[in-house]
Amino acid sequence: MASLTVRKLDEDLKASLRLRAAKAGRSVEDEVRMILREATEGTVAAAVSPVRSTHQPHRSRAPEVKGLPRVTLIIGGGIAAYKALDLIRRLKERDIHVRCVMTRAAQQFVTPLTAGALADERCYTDLFDAQSEFDAGHIRLARDTDLIIVAPATADLMAKMAQGQADDLATAILLATNRQVLVAPAMNPLMWANAATKRNVAQLARDGVAFIGPNSGEMAEANEAGVGRMSEPTEIAIAADAMLRPPATGPLAGKKILITAGPTHEPIDPVRYIANRSSGKQGFAIAVSAAEAGAEVTLISGPVDLDDPAGVRVIRVESARDMLAEVERALPADIAIFAAAVADWRIANAGAQKIKKTSAGMPPLQLVENPDILATISKLKQNRPSLVIGFAAETQNLIENATSKLKRKGCDWIVANDVSPASGVMGGDRNTVHVLTLDKANVAVDSWPVMTKEEVADALVAKIADTTA
Ligand SMILES: Cc1cc2nc3c(=O)[nH]c(=O)nc-3n(C[C@H](O)[C@H](O)[C@H](O)COP(=O)(O)O)c2cc1C
């Protein structure tokens, strides 16, 4: 049996192996054994691609984190640096994107490799490193974030912050930022009680820096106890979460709103589908307005070419049946707005493989009815949102058809819009709507002038807020 010496592998491969091992919490040797086992069983998880030999995760920037709050975690050189590694995990558990920066002293306690592996992005350490400056740059590190956490904050780091020094990456970021800063001090009780530290802490508090801890308890040093222990990672993560996601204010604060948007795709075979011209713009605009009004918004969207709006939970689906399943999963909700253009029918005999052109002629495509999401949710006995709003896209007899839809489906309001090609509504940026509301057996029609889809969204959200106040 051949033997393999990890030390003799090339540097790039070793760096990749170290990264994989650190991520999995295994030794490099065990990681190699795991890769060999996976390769033998044909289940190898991810190719070991060579990386720059910086001993860093090869992805210098994290994957797209649209909508997630971002934290830059500055790790200072104290014994509690090992707790900062747990803090990375606690923040990520809360759907917070973490980017790490370490001081030179911090690297005596924990490695950038471990922090980078846990954060899933390289850890930045050096102000004058050309690669770091090219990847992110100290100014971007200071600004491309919603919150900077310093944990552990050493007495030294706080002194530098109070003085406005900027002679390394951590302090340069802290001086160049205009974001909120949360500091978690950790030091020996005598260092914490020292008049110089007290002055620095008071100065930083005056400068608007937020503090968490330190706690009182046993120190790492034998027979030492007192105030100076860094707050626990969970406490810091909770404080960060509260700073990043302050309690919502606005007329819809405390309300859960479920919104559907976009078309659905109904498969004909694995490569073809039936769709419609809905762009999703109106539903997305309503999600943005509702989130701005303080609501907790879940947006379930069919395939559209739109980015996730900030502060909105977005679930992407393909077909009408997928959409109904996600809608049901998102309940209970206070308000449901069904703006998606859900296909009425799907192909009953969708091909498992691509349907081939043959001399036998065109394949017969049979249609079956899709579930009616609006009617299903409107008629729920349990968990029915207290306000259910449907959209009616009509090309003729708009009010008449929308009135009959309102009565038939069991919803509370219908937003009717003319989607005939001449209106330019489907895919366009403007909309002319009529809001039909049911008051006992009477239907009231509120006709709005032509507006942008954002204006329609704002007006609809204002009407909802008035009604549900
Ligand atoms: C073993 C050891 C543990 C240390 N622990 C702490 C600590 O918990 N808090 C602190 O403020 N300084 C501590 N220091 C001192 C800092 O490492 C030192 O002030 C360093 O310059 C801080 O650098 P930084 O603020 O750039 O990270 C410790 C030093 C050593 C050698």
The ligand as an ORCA input file, in Angstrom:
! r2SCAN-3c Opt
* xyz 0 1
  C      -1.447     35.484     26.994
  C      -1.946     36.880     26.797
  C      -3.266     37.161     27.015
  C      -3.754     38.457     26.853
  N      -5.067     38.710     27.094
  C      -5.528     39.975     26.990
  C      -6.869     40.261     27.273
  O      -7.672     39.386     27.586
  N      -7.286     41.535     27.154
  C      -6.428     42.546     26.791
  O      -6.894     43.697     26.733
  N      -5.169     42.288     26.518
  C      -4.664     41.032     26.596
  N      -3.357     40.771     26.319
  C      -2.497     41.860     25.857
  C      -2.726     42.144     24.380
  O      -2.476     40.980     23.649
  C      -1.830     43.278     23.904
  O      -2.213     44.490     24.570
  C      -1.872     43.466     22.425
  O      -1.046     44.540     22.057
  C      -3.278     43.754     21.954
  O      -3.238     43.961     20.583
  P      -4.540     44.339     19.773
  O      -5.313     45.287     20.610
  O      -4.027     44.961     18.527
  O      -5.271     43.073     19.479
  C      -2.862     39.488     26.465
  C      -1.526     39.181     26.206
  C      -1.069     37.894     26.372
  C       0.385     37.603     26.136
*
